[in-house]
Amino acid sequence: MKKLLIILFLFLIKTSILLSKENEGFYLECKTKNGPTMGYGLMPKQNLVMVPHPTKKFDFVILNTTSARYEFEYKTSFANIEISINRLSSELTEIWSSEDLKKKNCF
């Protein structure tokens, strides 16, 4: 748990530095009552998203932008995660899928 918090802290620092220099992106943080806090640095002008990565601190993935949503997908060692963010309400939807899950789980 300490490693995850350290990684998240470093991710936040790197994101804030990168976004302050570029001023073309923003940071979205997803908080739940009982679950972990996840954050994503979105850079729509570059079509990139910074996502947390357990071994590399963060990783960059492609951002797909529509008039209503931001969408991106990334892989971890145990699942493929699809993220969809409503641009008007900021509602974040995660879809986890893997061979171990045997089906898709939506959060």
N, C-alpha and C positions, 0 to 999 in steps of 0.2 A: 504494500500500500504506500509505503514511503517513496519507493521508486516511482510509482505512478504520479504522486504529488510533485516530486522533483521534476519529472519529465513535463508535467503540465505547467509548472512554474516556468521552466526554461522555454517551453513553447510559447507561453504568454509574453515573455520578455522578447523573444525573437520576433514574434508576430507584431508586437507594438513597435519595435525598432523598424521592421520592414514596412509596416503600414504608415508610420510617421514619415518615413523618407519618401515613399511613393505617393501617399495621400490619395490613392486611387482604390482603396479597399476598405474593408471593415471586418470586425471580429464579432462572430455570433457565438453565444454561450448557451448551452442547453442545461438547465438545472431541473432536477426532479427531487421530490421529497425524500425518498429512500435510496435513490440510486446515485451513481457517480455524475460528476459534472463533465460535460464534453464541450469542447470549443473548436470552432473552425474559423480560419482566416480566409475570407473570400476576397478575391481580386477579379472582379468581373471584366475589367478592361483587358486583362491578360488571359482571361478564361482559365484561371487557376484557383485551386483551393489548397490551403495548408491544413493537413489532417494530422492528429497525433499518431505517432508510431512508437511502439514499445522499445525498439532498439536504436532507431536513428533520430529520436526526439520529435521530428516531424517529417512529413512527406508531402510532395506536391501531386495533385491529381487534376484531371481536366474538369472544368466547370461548364455545364450546359445551362444557358440562361434562356428562359422564355418570358413572355410578358407577365406571367402569373407565378412562375416558380424558378428557384435555383435547384439544380439537380446534379449530383455527382455520385461516383461509386469508387470504393476502395476495398482492398483485400487485406485481411490480417492473416495470421497463421492458422486461425480456426474458422473464419467465416468471410463471406463476401458481404459487404455492407453497402446498401443503396440508401442515399439520403435525398430527401425532397423537402425543400423549404418554401412555404407559401410566402411570396413577397409582400402581400398585403397584411396578413394576420401573423406572420412569423411562426406559424405552426410547423414543427419539424416532424417528419415521418421517417423512421428507420425501418428498413427491411433487411433482416439477416437471413442468409441462406448458406448452407454448407452440406457436404456429404453426410456429416454426423447428425445434422438437425433433421434430415430426411424430408423436411418441408420448409417453407418460408415462414418466418415469424415477423410480424409487423408490430412496431412500438410507436 
